């Protein structure tokens, strides 16, 4: 009988890894410490609980790298994407989900699978020696004891950064005489209509007063051991963005482009967007408004936003510390720890950023672990795919084990999937379907589409090879 694979952590990566292992016909034990021990950010004991945004970002596989990653994962049988599709909410061109329904769906499917056993327990140190095939998918909130054990084993000090959570507002407390429904440029995405966001407009005077309040607001104080921890640029607190320049927010989460205020017929000076957060439509989250402001300050300052003067908050913003390992130095191309090959790492702890990216690494770790259990040879996807590009990013790509110490950048940091991680085209498109020479944005758009088509073709070849290897 095939020995079980042990997966530690039932977040997005661990849940996906367990599903891929079971789908390959290999038994798996999924260890989750909640509710025995809770974290600072989780509220439930459900698998794949979303603790920050409820958005998986763009679902456009032709023009957006994260949308491409969605499509690759769907084709690879992803549980996370299947559950996301089953519980999607209107969100323009993005894939947003009902966070409770999504987590319940993932938990239900794992519970129901005959090859999956869920063990509610904390693994407080390194896995027992008799576990010969292990995936550590404990995420950004890895328990202190396990973090210390990993640091001792690897001889590395874990890197860390701060991640912030955005507030959620009760829908019936939003003034729709001021706020209006519209997606940028009326774009409709999965489950969307083109009117999927609530938009709160600001004049120049209102924006300037709001930025001043953010800068002056009372903020959380770091503990001594947190003082040197940097932020991840992809999830900066809104007040930190304001500190980088008074117009930074107008070119970031508060950009007003493509949004026509029905009261004026024009774009506002700045805008705050809210996105549906649950299937009932009773909760809406403030897009890009993660914050480290103290709770009382959040209520005071965010009620300065037109349309939110009487806002009631179902959840206020918060801040938590994320950790990740120096993966280019520590992991091989199949995500095994070089010093202890029985252990693989998956998810955000490897140095990817984002829900989908974390689940993608879980998908690959699960497939690698299942192949090992079955005695099959499974290589990483080619770097021309989004999945392969993420593997290249976190493992150093072409860097050899011998050269790892010398060549791995000291500034290794979390990364979202983007086209810059994929190799360039041998011959980028120069002309459109009409035979005319492509220029500017059209040329860039055509290049992304060509890279996406190449990625999906190469992925299909990799999936076919993986099926052949498993059958031998």
N, C-alpha and C positions, 0 to 999 in steps of 0.2 A: 504493500500500500504506500502511496506517495505521502511523504512527511509533509505536515502543514507548513505554510509560510506564516510568519508572525508579522503583523502590521501594527505599529504602535502609533496611535492617534487616529481618531475618526473624523477629522476635518475634511475639507474638500479633497486634498491629496490622498489621505489615507483611505477614505471611502472609495475613491476612484481606483486606487491600487488594489484594494480588496476585491472590488467588482471584477477587474480585469483578471486577477488570479483565479477567482472562482469560474469565470467565463471560459478559462482555458482548461477547466476540469481538475484544478488543484485545490485541495482544502486550504482554508485560511482562517486564522484566528485574528480578529480585529480587537485590539486592546484600547479602551478609552477610559480615562480617569474620571470623567464627569459621569454622574453627579457625586462620586466619592470625594473628588477634589475639584472644585470649580476654579475658574480663572478670573482675572479682573475684568475681562471683556465679555465672556459668555454668559447667557441668561438661561439656557436650557441644557438638557443632556442629549439633545438630538444630534444625529450625525450631520456633518456638513452645515452646521449653523453659520449663518452669515452675520458677522459681528460689526460690519461697517456698512458700506453701500449695499443696495440690493440689485445693482447693475453689473452685468457681465460685459458692458461696453458694446461697441459696434458689432452688428451681426452681418455686415456687408463684406462677404468674402472676396469680392472682386477688387475692392478699393481700400480695404482696411486690414492691417495685419492681424488684429485680434479677431476680426470676422473670419479671416482665413484660418486662424487657429480653431475657432468654433467648428468650421466645416471639416477640418482634418479630424478633430476629435469625434464628431458625429460619425464619420466614416470608419473610425476605429472602434466604434461601439461604446462611446463614453456614457457612463451612468449620469455624470454631472450635467452634461448637455441634454440628455434625455429628460431628466427631472426638470431642468430649466425650461425646456420647450413645453413641458406639460403644465407648467405654472407661470407662464410668461404674462407680463403686464404691458399695457401701452407705454412706450418710451421712445417715440420717434424711431430713429434708425438703430437704437440700441436693443439689446436683449436684457430686460429687467424682469425680476421674478418676485412672486409673493414669497417672502423669506420663510414664513412658517410652513406654508404648503410645500415649498421646495425641500426643506429639511425633513419634513415628515415623509415625503416621497422617497428620498434617499434612504432614510432609516427603514421604511417599510420594505423596500426592495432588498436591502441587505439582510434584514431579519428573515425574509421569506426564502432566501436562497439556501438550498440544502447543504452547500459546501462552505457557508459562512457561519462562523460562531463569533458572537460579540461578547467580549469579556470586560465587565465594568470594574476596572482596577487600575491603579497607578503603577507604572513601571518606573521605580524611583532611581534606578541606577542602570548600568549596562545590562542588556538582555542576558538571560542565563546562557551559559556556554553550550548547552545542548540544543539551543535554537540555532540551527545551522543556515537558516535562510530568513533574514529579518529586514524589514523596511521601517526606518524611523521617519515618521511623517508627523512629528509633533508640532510643527508650525511655529509661528512667531511667538507663541506663548508657552514654549517648552518649560516644563517644571524645573525649578532651580537645581534639584538633585541630579536629574538627567543631564542638564546642561553642564554641570560640573564634571560629571563622569565622562561626557563626550570631550570636553576640553582636556581632561587629564589623558585620555586615550590618544588624542590627536596631537597633543603638545601645542595646541593653538588656543589663543584666547578668542572666544566667539566675538564676532563683530555685532554691533547693535545699532538700531536707529529707532526713532519715535514715529508712531503711526497714530493718526487722530481720527476720531469718529464724528460724523455730521449729525446734527439734530434732526428729529422727526416731529412733524406738526400735525395736529388733528385737522382734517380737511374742513370740518364745519366751522373752524375758527378763522379761516382765511376769507378775507373780504374780496369777493369776485366782482364787486363793482369797480375795483381797482385792478386786481390781478385778472389775467385772461388766459385761456387755453390756446396754446400753439406750440408746435415744434419748429425749430429753426428751418426756415424756408419751406415750412409745411411738410417736411419729410416724414413719411410713414414707414415704420419698421415693423418688426415682429409684433403682432397683436395691436399694432398702432393704427391711428387714423390721421396723423399729421397735426393733431391738436392734443398732444400727450403730456405737455408740461404746463404747469401754472407759472405765469411770468409776472413778477412784481417789478414795475418800472421805477426808475429814479431819475430825477432831474440832476443837473450838475450840482446845485446847492445841496440837495439831499445826499448825493454821493459823497461830497466833500465832508459833510457833517458825519456821515456814517464811518468813513475812513478814519477821521479824527477820533471817533468813539472807540473804534477797534484798537487804535494805537494807544489810547489812554486807558483802556479797560484793564481790570484786575485779572491777572493770569495765574494759572497753576504754577506753583513753585516746585522745582525739581529737587529730589533727594540728592544727597552728596554723590552717591554712586551713579546717578543718572546725568550729572552735570555735563559730562563731555560727550554724551550721546548725540549724534547729529540727526537731522530729519531726513527722510526720504523725499526727494524733490517731487515725486509723483503724488504725494499725499500731504502737502504742506498745510498746516493750520492757516485759516484765512487771515488771521492777524499777522502771521509771519510773512505771508505774501504782501500784505499792506506795508510792512516794514521795508520791503525791497523797492518801494516807490509808490507814490500815491496813485498812479495809473495802472499798476500791475494787475489789480483785480478787474479793471475794464478790458484788459487783454487776456484775462483768464476766465474764471468761472462766472464773472459778471459781464462778459462781453455781450453787447446788445444786437449783434448782427443777425439779420434774417428774421427779426421779430417786430411786427408792426403793432404798435399800441393802438387798439381800436378807438381810443378816445382822441388820438391826435392824427392817426394815419401814418405816423413816422416811427422810426426806430427811437427808443429812449436813449438817454445818455448812458445809462447802465441798467442792468436787469439782474434780479435774483430769480433763479429757476427752482421749482420744486417738482419732484418726480414721484409718481404713485409708488407706495411702498408695500401695499398689501392688496390682495384680490378684491376685498370689499371696497377699496378706494377711500377708506376712512383715514388712512395715514399717508402723509407725503413727506419725503425727505428733502432737505435743502442741499441742492447739488453743489458739490465742491466746497461746502461750508464746514468741513472738519475744523475743530477748534480746541484750544487749550484754555480758553476763557473760563473763569469760575462760573458756576451754574447761575448765580444771581445776575452776573454781568451778561451772560448769554441772553437771558430773558429780557433784560433792560435794553441791550443794544440791538438785538434782532427784532424787537418790536418797533424800532425806528424805521424798518423797511416798510414802504407803502404796501398795504394789503395784509400786513402781519401785525398791525397795531394791537390787535386783541388775540394774537396767536396763543394757543394752548399747546404745550410741548409734551408729546408722549415719551420722548427721550431727548435728553440734552446731550451735547457733544462731550467727548472725553478723549483721553490720551493714554496710550499704552506703549510699552517698550517691546520692540520686535528684535529677534536675534536670528542670525544666519551664520553659517560656517564659511570658511575660505575654500569653497568648492573647487576652483581650478587647481589648487594644490592638493586637496584631500581626496577627491573623487576621480574614478576612472570613467570611461565613456559609457559604461552601463550603470553608473551611479553607485558603484561599490566603493566603500571606504578602503583606500589602498592599504592601510595598516591593519584592517580587519575585514577581509573580503566577504565574510558572511553577512555583513551589514551594508544595507543600502540606505540612502537618504532620498527623501522626496518632498516636494512642496516648497513652501516659502523659506524653510530653513536652509535650502540649497542656494538661495540668492536669486530667485525669480520674484517678481512683484505682481500681484493681481490674483484674483480668484481663479480665472481661467488658466493662467500660466501655472499656478500651483497645482491645479487639478491635472494639467497636461503632464507635468513631471510625475505626478502620481500614476497616471495612465502608463507612462513609459516604465517606471520602476516596477509596477505590477506585472507588466509583460516580460520584463527582464527576469524577475524573480520566478515567474511561472515557467519560463523557458529553462532556467537552471534546474527547477524541480523536475522537469520532464526530460532533462538531458538534451535539450535542443540548443542550437546555436542561433542566437538572435542578435543581430547588429543594430546599432542606433539608426534611426531614419536619416536619410541624406540631408546635408545642411541646406539644401534648396527648399526644404519644407519648413514650415513654422515650428513643428515639433523638433526637427533636427537642429534648427538654428538655436532653439532654447538650450538643447543639450550642449551645443558648441559653446554658448555663452557661459554656462555654469561650470563646464569642465575644461575650459581652455582650448577647445577645438584641436588644433594640430599640435599643441605643445606636448612634448614627450614627457614621460614620468621623470626621466633623468634631468630634464631641463626645467621641470616645474618650479623648483625653488628659485631658480634664477630669473625665469621669464614671467611668472604670474604677477600681474600688476598689484601693487600694494593697495590700490584704491578700488579693489573689486567691490561693487555695490549692486543692490537689487536692480533688476531691469524688467520692464514690460516688453512684450513682443513688439517688434517694429521691423519694417522692411530693411532697415539698416543692418540687421543681424543676418539677413540672407545674402548669399553671394550675388553679385551683379549679373545681369544677363550678358551672354556672349555678344548678342546683337540686339540692343534695345530698339523698339519700334521707332521708325523715323517718319512714317506716313500713316494717315488714318485710312478707314475703309473707303473713303472717297478719293484716295490717292494723293490728297494734299499733304504737304509737309506739316508735321506736328510742331507746335510751338508752346512754350511756357507751360501753364497748368495742364493743357491737353496732353502734352508730351509726358509729363509726370504721371498723369492718370493712366495713360496707355501703358507705361512701363510697369506700374503697380499691377494692372490687370494681367499683363504678360507674366509677371513673376508669380502671381496667384495661380494662373493656369498651369505653369510649370510645376509649382509646388504640389498641386492636386494630382497631376499625372505621375510625379515621382513618388508621392505617397501611395497611390494605388499599386505601383510596382513593389514598394516596400511591404505593403500589406499582403500582396500575393506571395512574396518570398517568405514572409513570416508564416503564412499558412502551410507552405510546402515544408518548411523546417519543422513545424510542429507535427506534421503528418509522417515524417521519416522515422 
